[in-house]
């Protein structure tokens, strides 16, 4: 954000603390419990929200240097992202053209991607570079290169299309609306800390909604997060994306500091949800990403939790912050999500209540419904 935007957001948070209020929706909303259980809806969500929509999978700083690479999965598709020697960004299905084995694991820097099964190697631009017993195969051609996916690093985030046929323009412009909210954070210069994977027995929407309201802070996070943060919150919409921010308790001290001396980031945690469900968490000194996807059935999800550190902040401190947040997420949030999933499954014909104090939860349920049930919304 530009500094004037940081000042404005910080002041909004201070005002909410002083008045003991938060941004709220106009009315209560309910959703049928079937949105967390229905197999047909789950199938539509997989297609409309994930395979047909660009996915944010990492930070640009993870592949900032020529010769660098990172690997991940999205919707079961293995992906390798590279920055070739000329500095050009690429993304590929992480599968050797020979027999489908992976050509890279983890992250780092190298000149070639190498399949550990039979030794085929690829340049960072995806071209087949070499193979043992070359004479035993047809001559090298484009069909033997890695399958390329559309990719972009706009706003310091790595965005890919999970199908090679997705338009590069769609991927490139996926974050246009929310780009101003990420300006100045230099996410293209961050260093990776760690990535964890969680397999959760809860619907993916149930898990994403954990990052959309602070109503649960005083109870679920009473002894962990609540001593550090207040539950006062402000919300913003950026087209298909949102920001939900809640302040550190020290924010009250900023009223006694000249605005020109306020830091470049608000004294708060800001959860930016990128459509359809990736949450980019910006803190005063570091950042994390929660990437939530549908699992093997409507009652399961896969979550990737990544942490990064900027060059001005010691990586040891960033790791402690990453582990602190990850432990709370695993031990408290995910446990609650799994219990909620069990509860709605037992009350399958009932409804889930979304209060006026949960405006972001309401927003996202409307957004997901619009993408998967447009005919119903027109009635």
ABEGO torsion letter per residue (X at the ends): XBAAAAAAAAAAAAAAAAAGBBBBBABBBBBBAAAAABAAAAAAAAAAAAAABBBBABBAAAAABBGBBBBBBBGGBBBBBBBBAAGBBBBBBBBBAAAGBBABBEBEBBABBBBAAAGBBBBAAGBBABBBGAAABBBBBAAABBBBBBBBABGGBBBBBABAABBAAAAAAAAAAAAAAABGAGAAABBBABBBBBBBBBBAAAAAAAAABAAAAAAAAAAAAAAABBABBBBBBBEABBBBBBBBAAAAAAAABBAAABBABBBBBBBBBBOAABBBBBBAABBBBBBBBBBABAABBBBBBBBBBBAABBAAAAAAAAAAAAAAAAAAAAAAAAAAAAAAAABAABBBBBBAABAAAAAAAAAAAAAABAAAAAX
